[in-house]
Amino acid sequence: MKTNVLMVCLGNICRSPLAEGILKSKTDPKKIYVDSAGTGDYHVGDPPDPRSIAIAKSHKLDITSQRGRQFSAQDFDHFDQIYVMDTFNYADVIALARNEDDKKKVKLILDEIFPGENVDVPDPYQGVAEGFKNVYKMLDEACEIIASKLKEKHPHE
Ligand code: 4NP
């Protein structure tokens, strides 16, 4: 069975599209399905922010076909693991959880690197291009760990 992984931020145009593109590049699409969504509805239907597209492109990833969508409670039915970028996203997603099983699926993505330290991927939207570089680096490191754990879960299928 496939594992379905959802990346969540606020707008679904800066951080989570990068996380989606990076994890996809590190996993086998036959085994792992990766998607992203935003807790807000500001950018539904929009492509990723040009600065996210640019930093992805500089790492040979094409995220231009992604479109923004809003997270909803139904996502708990479709996804096994839900990675949020910051503690605001965490609170918003947990508020939509219907039971303990839903809640257990939700994790701060940087917990993979700094377990239990509540470290946020900073929202780069109002900032400069440098912010996107840092975000890329953090997400790449976290997704490397996520991908290797997923490989252990799907050994020789
Ligand atoms: P993201 O960044 O959550 O990483 O996609 C944001 C993008 C847009 C807005 C906020 C954050 N906004 O308020 O429009």
Backbone and ligand atoms as CSV (ligand in chain L), in Angstrom:
chain,resi,resn,atom,element,x,y,z
A,1,MET,N,N,0.819,-1.212,0.000
A,1,MET,CA,C,0.000,0.000,0.000
A,1,MET,C,C,0.855,1.266,0.000
A,2,LYS,N,N,0.407,2.240,-0.750
A,2,LYS,CA,C,1.138,3.496,-0.807
A,2,LYS,C,C,1.038,4.253,0.516
A,3,THR,N,N,2.076,5.030,0.809
A,3,THR,CA,C,1.978,5.974,1.921
A,3,THR,C,C,1.697,7.349,1.336
A,4,ASN,N,N,0.702,8.035,1.877
A,4,ASN,CA,C,0.322,9.369,1.403
A,4,ASN,C,C,0.801,10.419,2.394
A,5,VAL,N,N,1.590,11.365,1.886
A,5,VAL,CA,C,2.206,12.378,2.742
A,5,VAL,C,C,1.736,13.764,2.302
A,6,LEU,N,N,1.271,14.562,3.249
A,6,LEU,CA,C,0.796,15.915,2.927
A,6,LEU,C,C,1.672,16.959,3.622
A,7,MET,N,N,2.120,17.954,2.856
A,7,MET,CA,C,2.880,19.080,3.385
A,7,MET,C,C,1.943,20.281,3.529
A,8,VAL,N,N,1.966,20.930,4.692
A,8,VAL,CA,C,1.012,22.020,4.936
A,8,VAL,C,C,1.709,23.284,5.437
A,9,CYS,N,N,1.361,24.434,4.804
A,9,CYS,CA,C,1.777,25.733,5.342
A,9,CYS,C,C,0.563,26.653,5.362
A,10,LEU,N,N,0.761,27.962,5.389
A,10,LEU,CA,C,-0.389,28.873,5.455
A,10,LEU,C,C,-0.990,29.118,4.068
A,11,GLY,N,N,-0.146,29.558,3.125
A,11,GLY,CA,C,-0.673,29.969,1.829
A,11,GLY,C,C,-0.628,28.892,0.746
A,12,ASN,N,N,0.157,27.846,0.979
A,12,ASN,CA,C,0.427,26.794,-0.026
A,12,ASN,C,C,1.033,27.378,-1.311
A,13,ILE,N,N,1.828,28.445,-1.142
A,13,ILE,CA,C,2.552,28.963,-2.318
A,13,ILE,C,C,4.065,29.076,-2.073
A,14,CYS,N,N,4.504,29.123,-0.819
A,14,CYS,CA,C,5.953,29.279,-0.562
A,14,CYS,C,C,6.594,27.995,-0.024
A,15,ARG,N,N,6.262,27.637,1.223
A,15,ARG,CA,C,6.987,26.553,1.887
A,15,ARG,C,C,6.507,25.152,1.494
A,16,SER,N,N,5.183,24.916,1.605
A,16,SER,CA,C,4.726,23.527,1.353
A,16,SER,C,C,4.903,23.081,-0.101
A,17,PRO,N,N,4.801,23.974,-1.111
A,17,PRO,CA,C,5.100,23.496,-2.473
A,17,PRO,C,C,6.555,23.045,-2.624
A,18,LEU,N,N,7.460,23.745,-1.911
A,18,LEU,CA,C,8.867,23.327,-1.936
A,18,LEU,C,C,9.020,21.973,-1.258
A,19,ALA,N,N,8.383,21.821,-0.101
A,19,ALA,CA,C,8.475,20.547,0.628
A,19,ALA,C,C,7.920,19.410,-0.233
A,20,GLU,N,N,6.814,19.687,-0.930
A,20,GLU,CA,C,6.224,18.665,-1.815
A,20,GLU,C,C,7.218,18.281,-2.923
A,21,GLY,N,N,7.779,19.285,-3.582
A,21,GLY,CA,C,8.696,19.020,-4.689
A,21,GLY,C,C,9.951,18.290,-4.230
A,22,ILE,N,N,10.467,18.693,-3.073
A,22,ILE,CA,C,11.702,18.086,-2.564
A,22,ILE,C,C,11.457,16.623,-2.177
A,23,LEU,N,N,10.359,16.364,-1.429
A,23,LEU,CA,C,10.122,14.970,-1.015
A,23,LEU,C,C,9.822,14.088,-2.223
A,24,LYS,N,N,9.091,14.633,-3.198
A,24,LYS,CA,C,8.825,13.844,-4.415
A,24,LYS,C,C,10.133,13.435,-5.094
A,25,SER,N,N,11.102,14.362,-5.083
A,25,SER,CA,C,12.366,14.082,-5.770
A,25,SER,C,C,13.196,13.021,-5.049
A,26,LYS,N,N,12.855,12.750,-3.778
A,26,LYS,CA,C,13.644,11.799,-2.988
A,26,LYS,C,C,12.916,10.469,-2.794
A,27,THR,N,N,11.698,10.332,-3.362
A,27,THR,CA,C,10.911,9.117,-3.117
A,27,THR,C,C,10.385,8.543,-4.436
A,28,ASP,N,N,9.954,7.270,-4.353
A,28,ASP,CA,C,9.444,6.560,-5.518
A,28,ASP,C,C,7.931,6.806,-5.614
A,29,PRO,N,N,7.472,7.438,-6.696
A,29,PRO,CA,C,6.035,7.749,-6.811
A,29,PRO,C,C,5.139,6.511,-6.832
A,30,LYS,N,N,5.721,5.346,-7.097
A,30,LYS,CA,C,4.909,4.120,-7.059
A,30,LYS,C,C,4.595,3.734,-5.599
A,31,LYS,N,N,5.414,4.219,-4.672
A,31,LYS,CA,C,5.233,3.840,-3.266
A,31,LYS,C,C,4.716,4.989,-2.397
A,32,ILE,N,N,5.132,6.211,-2.768
A,32,ILE,CA,C,4.808,7.365,-1.920
A,32,ILE,C,C,4.065,8.413,-2.742
A,33,TYR,N,N,2.908,8.859,-2.252
A,33,TYR,CA,C,2.187,9.961,-2.882
A,33,TYR,C,C,2.418,11.199,-2.020
A,34,VAL,N,N,2.836,12.294,-2.636
A,34,VAL,CA,C,3.100,13.528,-1.893
A,34,VAL,C,C,2.225,14.651,-2.454
A,35,ASP,N,N,1.616,15.428,-1.565
A,35,ASP,CA,C,0.785,16.562,-1.970
A,35,ASP,C,C,1.037,17.689,-0.965
A,36,SER,N,N,0.469,18.876,-1.245
A,36,SER,CA,C,0.582,19.970,-0.278
A,36,SER,C,C,-0.712,20.768,-0.253
A,37,ALA,N,N,-0.909,21.513,0.836
A,37,ALA,CA,C,-2.121,22.326,1.008
A,37,ALA,C,C,-1.804,23.468,1.963
A,38,GLY,N,N,-2.682,24.483,1.971
A,38,GLY,CA,C,-2.525,25.613,2.889
A,38,GLY,C,C,-3.668,25.637,3.892
A,39,THR,N,N,-3.401,26.140,5.091
A,39,THR,CA,C,-4.495,26.275,6.062
A,39,THR,C,C,-5.410,27.431,5.662
A,40,GLY,N,N,-4.854,28.435,4.941
A,40,GLY,CA,C,-5.653,29.570,4.480
A,40,GLY,C,C,-6.157,29.362,3.061
A,41,ASP,N,N,-7.098,30.230,2.651
A,41,ASP,CA,C,-7.650,30.093,1.294
A,41,ASP,C,C,-7.212,31.225,0.366
A,42,TYR,N,N,-6.217,32.005,0.784
A,42,TYR,CA,C,-5.790,33.192,0.018
A,42,TYR,C,C,-5.287,32.850,-1.385
A,43,HIS,N,N,-4.697,31.694,-1.544
A,43,HIS,CA,C,-4.019,31.406,-2.821
A,43,HIS,C,C,-4.527,30.132,-3.499
A,44,VAL,N,N,-5.806,29.820,-3.265
A,44,VAL,CA,C,-6.387,28.625,-3.897
A,44,VAL,C,C,-6.336,28.799,-5.419
A,45,GLY,N,N,-5.814,27.796,-6.096
A,45,GLY,CA,C,-5.714,27.841,-7.564
A,45,GLY,C,C,-4.472,28.539,-8.089
A,46,ASP,N,N,-3.687,29.150,-7.195
A,46,ASP,CA,C,-2.490,29.889,-7.647
A,46,ASP,C,C,-1.277,28.963,-7.798
A,47,PRO,N,N,-0.373,29.295,-8.732
A,47,PRO,CA,C,0.906,28.573,-8.788
A,47,PRO,C,C,1.782,28.982,-7.604
A,48,PRO,N,N,2.861,28.245,-7.348
A,48,PRO,CA,C,3.767,28.646,-6.264
A,48,PRO,C,C,4.333,30.049,-6.483
A,49,ASP,N,N,4.767,30.685,-5.392
A,49,ASP,CA,C,5.424,31.995,-5.436
A,49,ASP,C,C,6.636,31.907,-6.377
A,50,PRO,N,N,6.858,32.940,-7.192
A,50,PRO,CA,C,7.995,32.911,-8.127
A,50,PRO,C,C,9.342,32.663,-7.442
A,51,ARG,N,N,9.453,33.104,-6.180
A,51,ARG,CA,C,10.726,32.890,-5.468
A,51,ARG,C,C,10.911,31.419,-5.079
A,52,SER,N,N,9.813,30.722,-4.804
A,52,SER,CA,C,9.910,29.277,-4.542
A,52,SER,C,C,10.209,28.537,-5.839
A,53,ILE,N,N,9.560,28.966,-6.930
A,53,ILE,CA,C,9.826,28.342,-8.232
A,53,ILE,C,C,11.309,28.494,-8.581
A,54,ALA,N,N,11.864,29.686,-8.310
A,54,ALA,CA,C,13.259,29.968,-8.668
A,54,ALA,C,C,14.240,29.134,-7.841
A,55,ILE,N,N,14.006,29.043,-6.541
A,55,ILE,CA,C,14.965,28.285,-5.719
A,55,ILE,C,C,14.849,26.792,-6.038
A,56,ALA,N,N,13.630,26.341,-6.352
A,56,ALA,CA,C,13.469,24.930,-6.759
A,56,ALA,C,C,14.227,24.686,-8.064
A,57,LYS,N,N,14.050,25.601,-9.010
A,57,LYS,CA,C,14.688,25.451,-10.318
A,57,LYS,C,C,16.210,25.398,-10.181
A,58,SER,N,N,16.757,26.181,-9.252
A,58,SER,CA,C,18.206,26.195,-9.067
A,58,SER,C,C,18.706,24.845,-8.528
A,59,HIS,N,N,17.773,24.062,-7.976
A,59,HIS,CA,C,18.123,22.697,-7.534
A,59,HIS,C,C,17.538,21.645,-8.494
A,60,LYS,N,N,17.240,22.104,-9.714
A,60,LYS,CA,C,16.733,21.207,-10.777
A,60,LYS,C,C,15.371,20.579,-10.482
A,61,LEU,N,N,14.564,21.270,-9.677
A,61,LEU,CA,C,13.197,20.791,-9.410
A,61,LEU,C,C,12.207,21.730,-10.084
A,62,ASP,N,N,11.217,21.134,-10.747
A,62,ASP,CA,C,10.182,21.928,-11.402
A,62,ASP,C,C,8.894,21.820,-10.594
A,63,ILE,N,N,8.490,22.918,-9.946
A,63,ILE,CA,C,7.256,22.884,-9.143
A,63,ILE,C,C,6.162,23.747,-9.778
A,64,THR,N,N,6.368,24.133,-11.040
A,64,THR,CA,C,5.462,25.120,-11.667
A,64,THR,C,C,4.038,24.599,-11.889
A,65,SER,N,N,3.869,23.269,-11.947
A,65,SER,CA,C,2.514,22.776,-12.229
A,65,SER,C,C,1.653,22.648,-10.971
A,66,GLN,N,N,2.250,22.900,-9.802
A,66,GLN,CA,C,1.459,22.825,-8.564
A,66,GLN,C,C,0.470,23.993,-8.503
A,67,ARG,N,N,-0.699,23.752,-7.854
A,67,ARG,CA,C,-1.690,24.810,-7.644
A,67,ARG,C,C,-2.147,24.793,-6.202
A,68,GLY,N,N,-2.358,25.982,-5.647
A,68,GLY,CA,C,-2.726,26.087,-4.239
A,68,GLY,C,C,-4.096,25.489,-3.953
A,69,ARG,N,N,-4.186,24.832,-2.813
A,69,ARG,CA,C,-5.495,24.365,-2.347
A,69,ARG,C,C,-5.533,24.473,-0.831
A,70,GLN,N,N,-6.742,24.481,-0.291
A,70,GLN,CA,C,-6.877,24.640,1.159
A,70,GLN,C,C,-7.015,23.290,1.847
A,71,PHE,N,N,-6.362,23.175,2.990
A,71,PHE,CA,C,-6.477,21.954,3.810
A,71,PHE,C,C,-7.911,21.811,4.297
A,72,SER,N,N,-8.406,20.579,4.324
A,72,SER,CA,C,-9.729,20.349,4.919
A,72,SER,C,C,-9.699,19.054,5.733
A,73,ALA,N,N,-10.704,18.868,6.581
A,73,ALA,CA,C,-10.742,17.702,7.478
A,73,ALA,C,C,-10.689,16.392,6.686
A,74,GLN,N,N,-11.210,16.402,5.441
A,74,GLN,CA,C,-11.164,15.175,4.616
A,74,GLN,C,C,-9.728,14.717,4.366
A,75,ASP,N,N,-8.787,15.653,4.418
A,75,ASP,CA,C,-7.386,15.270,4.197
A,75,ASP,C,C,-6.914,14.241,5.226
A,76,PHE,N,N,-7.538,14.257,6.410
A,76,PHE,CA,C,-7.156,13.248,7.404
A,76,PHE,C,C,-7.501,11.838,6.921
A,77,ASP,N,N,-8.520,11.724,6.051
A,77,ASP,CA,C,-8.893,10.407,5.534
A,77,ASP,C,C,-7.916,9.921,4.473
A,78,HIS,N,N,-7.343,10.878,3.717
A,78,HIS,CA,C,-6.501,10.493,2.582
A,78,HIS,C,C,-5.025,10.364,2.924
A,79,PHE,N,N,-4.578,11.046,3.975
A,79,PHE,CA,C,-3.136,11.114,4.232
A,79,PHE,C,C,-2.748,10.389,5.515
A,80,ASP,N,N,-1.566,9.740,5.437
A,80,ASP,CA,C,-1.039,8.992,6.579
A,80,ASP,C,C,-0.149,9.860,7.454
A,81,GLN,N,N,0.550,10.781,6.809
A,81,GLN,CA,C,1.475,11.654,7.537
A,81,GLN,C,C,1.243,13.089,7.052
A,82,ILE,N,N,1.048,13.998,7.996
A,82,ILE,CA,C,0.793,15.403,7.649
A,82,ILE,C,C,1.873,16.246,8.313
A,83,TYR,N,N,2.727,16.846,7.485
A,83,TYR,CA,C,3.816,17.666,8.010
A,83,TYR,C,C,3.457,19.135,7.896
A,84,VAL,N,N,3.473,19.845,9.035
A,84,VAL,CA,C,3.196,21.280,9.038
A,84,VAL,C,C,4.509,22.046,9.202
A,85,MET,N,N,4.505,23.284,8.676
A,85,MET,CA,C,5.745,24.064,8.659
A,85,MET,C,C,5.996,24.814,9.965
A,86,ASP,N,N,4.898,25.276,10.622
A,86,ASP,CA,C,5.123,26.045,11.860
A,86,ASP,C,C,4.012,25.763,12.874
A,87,THR,N,N,4.179,26.350,14.054
A,87,THR,CA,C,3.247,26.047,15.147
A,87,THR,C,C,1.853,26.637,14.895
A,88,PHE,N,N,1.754,27.698,14.069
A,88,PHE,CA,C,0.423,28.215,13.691
A,88,PHE,C,C,-0.294,27.190,12.819
A,89,ASN,N,N,0.433,26.650,11.828
A,89,ASN,CA,C,-0.155,25.617,10.970
A,89,ASN,C,C,-0.576,24.422,11.829
A,90,TYR,N,N,0.266,24.090,12.804
A,90,TYR,CA,C,-0.022,22.942,13.668
A,90,TYR,C,C,-1.355,23.150,14.390
A,91,ALA,N,N,-1.517,24.335,14.985
A,91,ALA,CA,C,-2.751,24.625,15.727
A,91,ALA,C,C,-3.958,24.603,14.785
A,92,ASP,N,N,-3.815,25.156,13.575
A,92,ASP,CA,C,-4.938,25.207,12.629
A,92,ASP,C,C,-5.345,23.812,12.157
A,93,VAL,N,N,-4.356,22.966,11.905
A,93,VAL,CA,C,-4.661,21.618,11.429
A,93,VAL,C,C,-5.254,20.778,12.574
A,94,ILE,N,N,-4.659,20.879,13.755
A,94,ILE,CA,C,-5.161,20.121,14.907
A,94,ILE,C,C,-6.601,20.517,15.244
A,95,ALA,N,N,-6.929,21.793,15.016
A,95,ALA,CA,C,-8.290,22.266,15.303
A,95,ALA,C,C,-9.323,21.561,14.424
A,96,LEU,N,N,-8.892,21.049,13.265
A,96,LEU,CA,C,-9.819,20.359,12.359
A,96,LEU,C,C,-9.835,18.845,12.583
A,97,ALA,N,N,-8.935,18.354,13.449
A,97,ALA,CA,C,-8.865,16.907,13.698
A,97,ALA,C,C,-10.152,16.448,14.369
A,98,ARG,N,N,-10.616,15.244,13.976
A,98,ARG,CA,C,-11.893,14.749,14.496
A,98,ARG,C,C,-11.700,13.761,15.628
A,99,ASN,N,N,-10.484,13.255,15.743
A,99,ASN,CA,C,-10.221,12.254,16.787
A,99,ASN,C,C,-8.715,12.148,17.011
A,100,GLU,N,N,-8.333,11.273,17.936
A,100,GLU,CA,C,-6.909,11.137,18.280
A,100,GLU,C,C,-6.084,10.604,17.118
A,101,ASP,N,N,-6.685,9.716,16.311
A,101,ASP,CA,C,-5.949,9.162,15.162
A,101,ASP,C,C,-5.581,10.271,14.191
A,102,ASP,N,N,-6.503,11.201,13.941
A,102,ASP,CA,C,-6.210,12.349,13.073
A,102,ASP,C,C,-5.030,13.137,13.646
A,103,LYS,N,N,-5.105,13.418,14.944
A,103,LYS,CA,C,-4.074,14.246,15.593
A,103,LYS,C,C,-2.690,13.613,15.496
A,104,LYS,N,N,-2.671,12.281,15.618
A,104,LYS,CA,C,-1.386,11.567,15.610
A,104,LYS,C,C,-0.650,11.692,14.278
A,105,LYS,N,N,-1.399,12.011,13.211
A,105,LYS,CA,C,-0.774,12.117,11.886
A,105,LYS,C,C,0.010,13.415,11.700
A,106,VAL,N,N,-0.218,14.391,12.588
A,106,VAL,CA,C,0.308,15.739,12.375
A,106,VAL,C,C,1.625,15.956,13.106
A,107,LYS,N,N,2.606,16.470,12.369
A,107,LYS,CA,C,3.930,16.671,12.966
A,107,LYS,C,C,4.577,17.924,12.370
A,108,LEU,N,N,5.283,18.664,13.199
A,108,LEU,CA,C,6.100,19.774,12.689
A,108,LEU,C,C,7.244,19.180,11.867
A,109,ILE,N,N,7.428,19.665,10.649
A,109,ILE,CA,C,8.411,19.018,9.773
A,109,ILE,C,C,9.835,19.077,10.344
A,110,LEU,N,N,10.170,20.182,11.045
A,110,LEU,CA,C,11.542,20.275,11.563
A,110,LEU,C,C,11.769,19.428,12.815
A,111,ASP,N,N,10.688,18.806,13.312
A,111,ASP,CA,C,10.848,17.815,14.364
A,111,ASP,C,C,11.717,16.657,13.890
A,112,GLU,N,N,11.747,16.454,12.571
A,112,GLU,CA,C,12.587,15.387,12.018
A,112,GLU,C,C,14.069,15.675,12.272
A,113,ILE,N,N,14.419,16.961,12.300
A,113,ILE,CA,C,15.831,17.335,12.536
A,113,ILE,C,C,16.074,17.663,14.008
A,114,PHE,N,N,15.117,18.373,14.614
A,114,PHE,CA,C,15.250,18.827,16.009
A,114,PHE,C,C,14.080,18.281,16.828
A,115,PRO,N,N,14.097,16.968,17.151
A,115,PRO,CA,C,12.937,16.366,17.810
A,115,PRO,C,C,12.563,17.079,19.116
A,116,GLY,N,N,11.282,17.381,19.231
A,116,GLY,CA,C,10.762,17.958,20.480
A,116,GLY,C,C,11.134,19.404,20.742
A,117,GLU,N,N,11.806,20.054,19.787
A,117,GLU,CA,C,12.262,21.437,20.046
A,117,GLU,C,C,11.322,22.505,19.490
A,118,ASN,N,N,10.250,22.077,18.838
A,118,ASN,CA,C,9.261,23.025,18.298
A,118,ASN,C,C,9.863,24.098,17.393
A,119,VAL,N,N,10.720,23.693,16.466
A,119,VAL,CA,C,11.357,24.669,15.572
A,119,VAL,C,C,10.485,24.872,14.325
A,120,ASP,N,N,10.214,26.140,13.989
A,120,ASP,CA,C,9.397,26.489,12.824
A,120,ASP,C,C,10.237,26.638,11.564
A,121,VAL,N,N,9.629,26.317,10.405
A,121,VAL,CA,C,10.188,26.788,9.135
A,121,VAL,C,C,9.651,28.208,8.993
A,122,PRO,N,N,10.509,29.239,9.043
A,122,PRO,CA,C,10.002,30.611,9.043
A,122,PRO,C,C,9.255,30.933,7.753
A,123,ASP,N,N,8.160,31.706,7.889
A,123,ASP,CA,C,7.372,32.118,6.730
A,123,ASP,C,C,8.192,33.141,5.925
A,124,PRO,N,N,8.577,32.788,4.691
A,124,PRO,CA,C,9.464,33.681,3.931
A,124,PRO,C,C,8.705,34.702,3.082
A,125,TYR,N,N,7.364,34.675,3.135
A,125,TYR,CA,C,6.530,35.427,2.185
A,125,TYR,C,C,6.844,36.925,2.158
A,126,GLN,N,N,6.990,37.545,3.335
A,126,GLN,CA,C,7.225,39.004,3.398
A,126,GLN,C,C,8.707,39.348,3.271
A,127,GLY,N,N,9.546,38.329,3.184
A,127,GLY,CA,C,10.984,38.579,3.253
A,127,GLY,C,C,11.677,38.665,1.911
A,128,VAL,N,N,12.954,38.397,1.924
A,128,VAL,CA,C,13.786,38.507,0.721
A,128,VAL,C,C,14.149,37.106,0.206
A,129,ALA,N,N,14.792,37.080,-0.963
A,129,ALA,CA,C,15.136,35.801,-1.606
A,129,ALA,C,C,15.989,34.922,-0.698
A,130,GLU,N,N,16.835,35.546,0.125
A,130,GLU,CA,C,17.708,34.806,1.040
A,130,GLU,C,C,16.881,33.879,1.949
A,131,GLY,N,N,15.712,34.366,2.347
A,131,GLY,CA,C,14.824,33.570,3.199
A,131,GLY,C,C,14.432,32.275,2.526
A,132,PHE,N,N,14.240,32.321,1.228
A,132,PHE,CA,C,13.842,31.123,0.479
A,132,PHE,C,C,14.983,30.112,0.410
A,133,LYS,N,N,16.217,30.641,0.352
A,133,LYS,CA,C,17.389,29.750,0.365
A,133,LYS,C,C,17.434,28.961,1.663
A,134,ASN,N,N,17.220,29.679,2.774
A,134,ASN,CA,C,17.259,29.014,4.081
A,134,ASN,C,C,16.142,28.000,4.217
A,135,VAL,N,N,14.955,28.391,3.746
A,135,VAL,CA,C,13.811,27.484,3.805
A,135,VAL,C,C,14.125,26.224,3.000
A,136,TYR,N,N,14.698,26.396,1.822
A,136,TYR,CA,C,15.025,25.238,0.978
A,136,TYR,C,C,15.964,24.289,1.718
A,137,LYS,N,N,16.991,24.872,2.346
A,137,LYS,CA,C,17.999,24.066,3.026
A,137,LYS,C,C,17.367,23.247,4.163
A,138,MET,N,N,16.535,23.910,4.961
A,138,MET,CA,C,15.878,23.212,6.081
A,138,MET,C,C,14.982,22.091,5.571
A,139,LEU,N,N,14.207,22.402,4.506
A,139,LEU,CA,C,13.267,21.406,3.990
A,139,LEU,C,C,14.003,20.242,3.337
A,140,ASP,N,N,15.112,20.549,2.686
A,140,ASP,CA,C,15.880,19.485,2.047
A,140,ASP,C,C,16.417,18.513,3.097
A,141,GLU,N,N,16.912,19.082,4.204
A,141,GLU,CA,C,17.455,18.245,5.287
A,141,GLU,C,C,16.351,17.392,5.919
A,142,ALA,N,N,15.202,18.033,6.190
A,142,ALA,CA,C,14.088,17.303,6.821
A,142,ALA,C,C,13.574,16.211,5.881
A,143,CYS,N,N,13.455,16.544,4.585
A,143,CYS,CA,C,12.899,15.572,3.625
A,143,CYS,C,C,13.845,14.395,3.401
A,144,GLU,N,N,15.137,14.637,3.569
A,144,GLU,CA,C,16.111,13.538,3.464
A,144,GLU,C,C,15.822,12.500,4.553
A,145,ILE,N,N,15.555,12.984,5.757
A,145,ILE,CA,C,15.258,12.084,6.883
A,145,ILE,C,C,13.911,11.390,6.657
A,146,ILE,N,N,12.909,12.162,6.220
A,146,ILE,CA,C,11.577,11.584,5.969
A,146,ILE,C,C,11.687,10.506,4.897
A,147,ALA,N,N,12.431,10.798,3.822
A,147,ALA,CA,C,12.562,9.841,2.718
A,147,ALA,C,C,13.242,8.561,3.193
A,148,SER,N,N,14.260,8.686,4.053
A,148,SER,CA,C,14.940,7.460,4.476
A,148,SER,C,C,14.048,6.647,5.409
A,149,LYS,N,N,13.227,7.307,6.219
A,149,LYS,CA,C,12.270,6.561,7.062
A,149,LYS,C,C,11.227,5.875,6.197
A,150,LEU,N,N,10.789,6.548,5.131
A,150,LEU,CA,C,9.785,5.955,4.233
A,150,LEU,C,C,10.374,4.743,3.512
A,151,LYS,N,N,11.664,4.823,3.211
A,151,LYS,CA,C,12.307,3.685,2.540
A,151,LYS,C,C,12.333,2.466,3.443
A,152,GLU,N,N,12.541,2.700,4.748
A,152,GLU,CA,C,12.507,1.580,5.703
A,152,GLU,C,C,11.114,0.972,5.782
A,153,LYS,N,N,10.108,1.822,5.633
A,153,LYS,CA,C,8.715,1.371,5.700
A,153,LYS,C,C,8.294,0.588,4.450
A,154,HIS,N,N,8.928,0.898,3.325
A,154,HIS,CA,C,8.622,0.240,2.034
A,154,HIS,C,C,9.871,-0.434,1.504
A,155,PRO,N,N,10.346,-1.500,2.174
A,155,PRO,CA,C,11.647,-2.053,1.827
A,155,PRO,C,C,11.752,-2.622,0.397
A,156,HIS,N,N,11.142,-3.713,0.058
A,156,HIS,CA,C,11.394,-4.286,-1.274
A,156,HIS,C,C,10.094,-4.558,-1.984
A,157,GLU,N,N,9.283,-3.514,-2.087
A,157,GLU,CA,C,7.975,-3.758,-2.721
A,157,GLU,C,C,8.081,-3.645,-4.222
L,1,4NP,P1,P,3.464,30.009,2.763
L,1,4NP,O1,O,3.717,31.600,2.739
L,1,4NP,O2,O,2.532,29.746,3.934
L,1,4NP,O3,O,4.814,29.435,2.970
L,1,4NP,O4,O,2.846,29.655,1.442
L,1,4NP,C1,C,2.646,32.508,2.716
L,1,4NP,C2,C,2.106,32.865,1.502
L,1,4NP,C3,C,1.064,33.777,1.457
L,1,4NP,C4,C,0.592,34.325,2.620
L,1,4NP,C5,C,1.132,33.973,3.842
L,1,4NP,C6,C,2.175,33.054,3.878
L,1,4NP,N1,N,-0.471,35.283,2.577
L,1,4NP,O5,O,-0.822,35.794,3.642
L,1,4NP,O6,O,-0.978,35.573,1.488
